[in-house]
């Protein structure tokens, strides 16, 4: 089953983590890849680069910036292909961002065409 691991962090905490955090992500990518559970993932650019789209009255409305003002922001994600939720949580706990923020794990809903 596939799960998404959404990585949230407080930008005020990120500078304190430094280069060791990048090394930790490289190590996580290597280990999760070798275990066959890493199905994808990427870091996201800063929330200031976001554009929010809403459909209202049949018209698209756009707004620059993040959807909501929050202390923590979505910084990236992994797609994990795991046997069950327990295995997905095991790997999510090893994502370096969990040390300074939170990792939300959700099963993907697969729609058949």
N, C-alpha and C positions, 0 to 999 in steps of 0.2 A: 504494500500500500504506500502511496506517496503522501508525504507531509510537507507543509511549508513551515519553515522556522523563520519567523520575522524578528529581526534584531533591533531592539529599541535601546537608545542610550541617551544620557544627558551630555550635551556637547561640552558643558563645563568640566566634566570628568575626563573627556577624551584626551586633552593635551597632557594630562598626567600620565597616561599610559605609554606614550612615546613609541619608539621603534620596536620595543619588545612586543607590543600588541600586533604589529605587522608580522613579526616572526611567529607569533602564536597562531595567527590565521594561516600562514603558510604551512605550519605543522598540522593544524587541524585539517586543511584541505588534503594534505598528503595522506594522513591516517584515514579519514573518511573515504577518500578515493580508493585506497588500498583495500578497505573493508567492503567496498562495493555499494555503499549507501549514499554516496554523493551523486545526485542526479542533476545538479546545477546550482547556480547562485551567483550573486553579484552584490557589490556595494552600490549605494545610491549617492548621487550628488546631493548637495545641501538642500534643505527644504526651500530655501529662497529661489531655487531654480524650478520649482514645481509650478504647474498650471492646473487649476481645478476646473472641471467641466461639469455643469449641471444643465439638464434639460428642463425648462419651465415654459409652459404654454406652447410647446412645440418649437421653442427656440433654444439654441445652445447659448448658455451664458458661461463666460470664462472669468477666472479670477487668478491673479498671480499670487504665488506663495503657497504655503501649506494649507491643508484643509482646516486645521484647528491649531490654535496656540496651545502648546503643551510644554512641559519641562523636558520630557523625553521625546525624541524624534526617531522615525524609522530610518535606520542607517543602511540596511541591506537585508538579504534573505538567502536562505539555502533551500533547495528542494532535496528532501531526503527520501530515499526509497527503502523503507524498512518493513520488517515482518509484521510489526504491531506498534501500538503507541508506546509501550515500554521501551522498545528499542529506539524509537524516535526521540523520546525524552532523554535516554542515555546519551545519544549523540548531541542533542541540543544543549545539554548541560556542559558539554565540552567546547562549545562555541565561545571564543574569547570574549565576545561582547557581553556574555552573561555575567562576567566579573564586574562590569561597571554599569550594567543596565539590566535588561530583561530580554528573554527570548520567548516569544509566543509561538506555540506549536499547534497547528491545525491540520486535520486530514483534508486532502483535496477531494472535491466532489467531481467525479468524472462523468461527463455527459456523453452518451453514445449517440452518434449521428444517425 
